[in-house]
Amino acid sequence: MDRGAAAGSSAPLVLALLALALGAVVLVAPAQAERSYRLFVEDAAVEETDPEWFGAEKTWMKMRTVNKTMNVVEWDLDLLKELTTDVQSKWNMMEKVDGNYKASSIKGSATVCDDLHSKRPSIKALGYSRSSLPKACPIKEGLYSLRNHIPNENYFPVIIPGNQWRLSNTWSADGKTVIKFHIDIKIDRTRKLQG
């Protein structure tokens, strides 16, 4: 076999391997980049509940100040009916522009049961996996809670535009809202986090 022909036939393979290696570097680089922000919780609240599903007096969500640089999210859900795979979850991220929250293209939906194990950043920010909610459905009637939750920047992209965002989540059954709540987050660019 001609050595020139052999070298020529391996050139595409070498180029393909080089491209693959460069692609791997590009994919790894953002994960190790320095984040130029921290998340700071500004507010958290339950906006609406269905009295057939949640006890109004024991169902709440709030932001609690720990110190000048840290707020945490806490909530109790007093579930009055068994929650099954039929209950849907819709969430969206809204950016605050000119004093009002405007819907963005960042949104999604699943069953609440699927959200309990979701790896999506916005769902992780709600703290389901750290709460006393069971990790699978059905979820029996009872009081479930979350304490001292700080949304983790590592679940979010290295670069986030804007300064203030609202994560809104609505659970519904048979087309009817059973609970709606939100967490407002400020993108604090004065303190950096190593990614």
Number of C-alpha atoms within 10 A of each C-alpha: 5 7 8 8 9 10 10 11 11 11 11 11 11 11 11 12 12 12 12 12 12 12 12 11 11 11 11 11 11 14 13 11 13 14 21 17 20 19 23 20 26 20 18 23 18 20 14 15 19 14 12 11 19 22 17 16 9 14 18 21 21 18 20 18 14 10 8 6 10 13 20 20 24 21 23 18 24 19 21 15 13 12 17 16 15 13 18 22 21 17 20 19 22 20 22 18 12 7 8 9 15 13 15 11 8 12 15 14 15 15 17 22 21 16 21 21 14 15 12 12 15 21 20 19 19 25 23 19 18 14 19 15 19 14 15 14 15 13 16 14 15 14 16 16 18 19 15 17 20 18 24 14 19 14 14 16 12 18 12 11 8 11 15 20 24 22 21 23 23 22 21 18 17 9 9 12 17 19 21 19 20 21 23 22 21 18 19 16 13 8 12 12 15 12 14
